[in-house]
Amino acid sequence: MPELVSETPLPPLPPQQPAAQPSVPESAPVPAPQLDPARVRAITIDLDDTLWPIWPTIARAEAALAGWLAAHAPATAALFADAQALRAIRLHMQTLRPDLRLDLSALRRESIRLALTQAGDDPALAEPAFDFFFAERQRVHLFDDALETLEFLSTRYPVVAVSNGNADVHRVGIGRYFKASLSAPVLGIAKPDARIFHAAAQAAGALPAQVLHVGDDALLDARGALDAGMQAAWINTAQAPWLHGTPPHATLGSLRALCRLLA
């Protein structure tokens, strides 16, 4: 007689427990490299928000521009009475002219021209309007320790300014402290690209490994300088966390602290 096969299903096997995984210790923070002052033969330094606060400067220059437009292009002044409207058209210009993305002066000038055109004013007024704005943009208020820091650094090292912006160290009134001043609009290269740092080292007459770069921006200044083979001092007045891998050689709360470090 054939063996009967029950239609009742067998109880399921208990689920297989995963093999115990070895515990992985939490990764320790990457230690910061130590600054070696004896290796420093030159200094490169950022401008905006390192030597002076930039947004109060821009806000004051934009307010002055609004006054100029009210006197010379009233239709434009009325159409763009809100400072945010002028900033919005500048952002729109970045979309229209991506070729100008590194040239803040050209972007500002062409955004003024577009505003004049939209309002029905003479677009040729863009040139004197920008010149007026640009002169105001150079009237910066230096941080309290900026001049003493530049004096300290320039008497010991060749100092080269490296900026993505359009500040002019001579028009600002601090040109005597710098051997050279490099900017993204002039070079067509912006931080954190290593090439602008290498160009600055060359202008200072030093190798990248002999240069200490100083700046406030964690990515553009500190990370960019590290990737370019320089030592880096991050001016971190806001006490922000470092989020970009290997930390800079020095994280400082002020420019004055940099002078103490190099003394």
C-alpha positions as CSV (number, residue, x, y, z in Angstrom):
1,M,0.0,0.0,0.0
2,P,1.5,3.4,-0.9
3,E,2.6,5.7,1.8
4,L,0.1,8.5,2.4
5,V,1.4,12.0,2.2
6,S,-0.3,14.4,4.6
7,E,-1.8,17.6,3.1
8,T,-1.0,19.4,6.4
9,P,2.0,21.7,6.0
10,L,4.9,21.2,8.3
11,P,5.5,24.0,10.8
12,P,8.0,26.6,9.4
13,L,11.6,26.4,10.5
14,P,12.6,29.2,12.8
15,P,14.3,32.1,10.9
16,Q,18.0,31.8,10.7
17,Q,19.7,34.3,12.9
18,P,22.4,36.4,11.2
19,A,25.9,35.7,12.2
20,A,27.1,38.1,14.9
21,Q,29.1,40.9,13.4
22,P,32.3,42.0,15.1
23,S,31.8,45.4,16.7
24,V,33.4,48.2,14.7
25,P,34.8,51.0,16.9
26,E,33.7,54.5,15.9
27,S,36.2,56.2,13.7
28,A,38.4,58.7,15.5
29,P,38.5,62.2,14.2
30,V,41.2,62.9,11.7
31,P,44.0,64.7,13.6
32,A,44.9,68.2,12.3
33,P,48.4,68.5,10.9
34,Q,50.7,70.8,12.9
35,L,51.6,74.1,11.5
36,D,55.3,74.5,10.9
37,P,56.2,78.2,11.1
38,A,59.8,77.4,10.1
39,R,58.5,76.2,6.7
40,V,56.6,79.4,5.9
41,R,58.3,81.5,3.3
42,A,55.2,83.5,2.1
43,I,51.7,84.3,3.0
44,T,48.6,84.2,0.8
45,I,45.4,85.7,2.2
46,D,41.8,86.1,1.3
47,L,40.1,89.5,1.4
48,D,36.3,89.6,1.9
49,D,35.2,88.3,5.3
50,T,38.9,87.8,6.3
51,L,40.1,91.4,6.4
52,W,36.6,93.0,6.5
53,P,33.0,92.0,6.6
54,I,31.6,91.8,3.0
55,W,27.8,92.0,3.4
56,P,27.6,95.3,5.2
57,T,29.9,96.7,2.5
58,I,27.7,95.4,-0.3
59,A,24.5,96.6,1.4
60,R,25.9,100.1,1.8
61,A,27.1,100.1,-1.9
62,E,23.7,99.0,-3.1
63,A,22.0,101.7,-1.0
64,A,24.3,104.2,-2.6
65,L,23.5,102.8,-6.1
66,A,19.8,103.2,-5.4
67,G,20.4,106.9,-4.6
68,W,22.4,107.4,-7.8
69,L,19.6,105.7,-9.8
70,A,17.0,107.9,-8.2
71,A,18.9,111.0,-9.4
72,H,19.9,109.8,-12.9
73,A,17.4,107.0,-13.8
74,P,14.2,107.6,-11.9
75,A,12.2,105.0,-13.8
76,T,14.7,102.3,-12.9
77,A,14.8,103.5,-9.3
78,A,11.1,103.2,-9.1
79,L,10.9,99.8,-10.7
80,F,13.7,98.4,-8.6
81,A,13.1,100.4,-5.4
82,D,13.5,97.2,-3.3
83,A,17.1,96.2,-2.9
84,Q,16.0,92.6,-3.2
85,A,14.7,93.3,-6.7
86,L,18.1,94.5,-7.8
87,R,19.7,91.4,-6.3
88,A,17.1,89.2,-8.0
89,I,17.9,90.7,-11.4
90,R,21.6,90.1,-10.7
91,L,20.9,86.5,-10.0
92,H,18.9,86.4,-13.3
93,M,21.9,87.8,-15.1
94,Q,24.0,84.8,-13.8
95,T,21.6,82.6,-15.7
96,L,21.6,84.7,-18.8
97,R,25.4,85.1,-18.9
98,P,27.1,82.0,-17.3
99,D,30.3,83.2,-19.1
100,L,30.5,86.0,-16.5
101,R,30.1,83.8,-13.4
102,L,33.7,84.5,-12.2
103,D,33.5,88.3,-13.0
104,L,31.5,89.9,-10.3
105,S,32.1,93.4,-11.8
106,A,30.8,92.4,-15.2
107,L,27.8,90.7,-13.7
108,R,26.9,93.7,-11.6
109,R,27.4,96.1,-14.6
110,E,25.2,94.0,-16.9
111,S,22.5,93.5,-14.3
112,I,22.3,97.3,-14.0
113,R,22.1,97.6,-17.8
114,L,19.2,95.0,-17.8
115,A,17.4,96.9,-15.1
116,L,17.8,100.2,-17.0
117,T,16.5,98.5,-20.2
118,Q,13.5,97.0,-18.5
119,A,12.6,100.3,-16.9
120,G,12.9,102.2,-20.2
121,D,15.9,104.3,-19.1
122,D,19.1,104.7,-21.2
123,P,21.1,101.5,-20.9
124,A,24.3,103.5,-21.4
125,L,23.9,104.7,-17.9
126,A,25.1,101.3,-16.7
127,E,28.7,102.4,-17.0
128,P,28.6,105.4,-14.7
129,A,26.1,103.6,-12.4
130,F,28.5,100.7,-12.0
131,D,31.5,103.0,-11.5
132,F,29.6,104.7,-8.6
133,F,28.7,101.4,-7.1
134,F,32.2,100.0,-7.4
135,A,33.8,103.0,-5.7
136,E,31.4,102.5,-2.8
137,R,32.2,98.8,-2.8
138,Q,35.9,99.6,-2.1
139,R,35.0,101.6,1.0
140,V,35.4,98.8,3.5
141,H,35.6,98.8,7.3
142,L,38.5,96.6,8.2
143,F,38.3,94.3,11.2
144,D,40.0,95.7,14.3
145,D,43.0,93.5,14.0
146,A,43.4,93.6,10.2
147,L,45.9,96.4,9.8
148,E,48.2,95.2,12.6
149,T,48.1,91.7,11.1
150,L,49.0,93.0,7.6
151,E,51.8,95.1,9.1
152,F,53.1,92.1,11.1
153,L,52.9,89.7,8.1
154,S,54.3,92.1,5.4
155,T,57.4,92.9,7.5
156,R,58.2,89.1,7.6
157,Y,57.0,87.6,4.4
158,P,55.9,88.5,0.9
159,V,52.1,88.7,1.1
160,V,49.8,87.9,-1.9
161,A,46.0,88.5,-1.9
162,V,43.9,85.7,-3.4
163,S,40.2,86.5,-3.8
164,N,37.2,85.3,-5.8
165,G,35.7,88.8,-5.4
166,N,36.4,92.2,-7.0
167,A,38.0,94.2,-4.2
168,D,41.0,96.3,-5.2
169,V,43.6,96.4,-2.4
170,H,45.0,99.7,-3.7
171,R,41.6,101.4,-3.8
172,V,40.8,99.9,-0.4
173,G,44.0,101.6,0.8
174,I,46.0,98.5,1.8
175,G,48.0,97.9,-1.3
176,R,51.3,98.7,0.4
177,Y,51.1,95.5,2.3
178,F,50.9,93.2,-0.7
179,K,53.5,92.0,-3.2
180,A,50.7,91.0,-5.6
181,S,46.9,90.6,-5.7
182,L,45.3,87.8,-7.7
183,S,41.5,87.5,-8.3
184,A,39.2,85.1,-10.1
185,P,38.0,87.7,-12.6
186,V,41.5,88.4,-13.7
187,L,42.8,84.8,-13.8
188,G,39.6,83.1,-14.9
189,I,40.2,80.6,-12.1
190,A,38.4,80.7,-8.7
191,K,39.2,79.1,-5.4
192,P,39.2,76.3,-4.4
193,D,40.9,75.4,-7.8
194,A,44.5,74.6,-7.0
195,R,45.7,76.6,-9.9
196,I,44.9,80.0,-8.4
197,F,46.8,79.0,-5.2
198,H,49.8,77.9,-7.3
199,A,49.7,81.2,-9.2
200,A,49.7,83.0,-5.9
201,A,52.7,81.0,-4.7
202,Q,54.6,81.8,-7.9
203,A,53.7,85.5,-7.4
204,A,55.2,85.3,-3.9
205,G,58.3,83.7,-5.2
206,A,57.8,80.5,-3.2
207,L,56.8,76.8,-3.6
208,P,53.3,75.9,-2.5
209,A,54.7,73.9,0.4
210,Q,56.4,77.0,1.6
211,V,53.2,79.1,1.7
212,L,50.7,79.6,4.5
213,H,47.2,80.5,3.2
214,V,44.9,82.5,5.5
215,G,41.2,82.7,4.9
216,D,37.7,82.5,6.5
217,D,36.0,80.1,4.1
218,A,36.4,76.4,5.1
219,L,36.0,75.0,1.6
220,L,37.3,77.8,-0.7
221,D,40.2,78.8,1.5
222,A,41.3,76.1,3.9
223,R,40.4,73.0,1.9
224,G,41.5,74.6,-1.3
225,A,44.9,75.5,0.1
226,L,45.4,72.0,1.6
227,D,44.6,70.4,-1.8
228,A,47.1,72.8,-3.4
229,G,49.9,71.6,-1.1
230,M,50.0,74.6,1.2
231,Q,49.7,75.0,4.9
232,A,46.3,76.5,5.8
233,A,45.1,78.8,8.6
234,W,41.3,78.9,8.9
235,I,40.0,82.1,10.5
236,N,36.9,80.6,12.1
237,T,35.3,83.4,14.2
238,A,31.9,81.7,14.1
239,Q,33.4,78.5,15.7
240,A,31.8,76.4,12.9
241,P,32.6,72.7,12.8
242,W,35.1,71.4,10.3
243,L,33.4,69.2,7.7
244,H,35.9,68.8,4.9
245,G,38.2,65.9,5.8
246,T,41.7,66.5,7.1
247,P,41.6,69.7,9.2
248,P,43.7,72.8,8.4
249,H,47.0,73.3,10.1
250,A,45.5,76.0,12.4
251,T,42.0,77.0,13.3
252,L,41.9,80.5,14.8
253,G,39.4,82.8,16.2
254,S,41.0,86.0,15.0
255,L,43.8,87.4,12.8
256,R,45.5,88.6,16.0
257,A,45.8,84.9,17.0
258,L,47.6,84.2,13.7
259,C,50.3,86.8,14.6
260,R,50.8,85.1,18.0
261,L,51.2,81.8,16.2
262,L,53.8,83.1,13.8
263,A,55.7,85.3,16.3
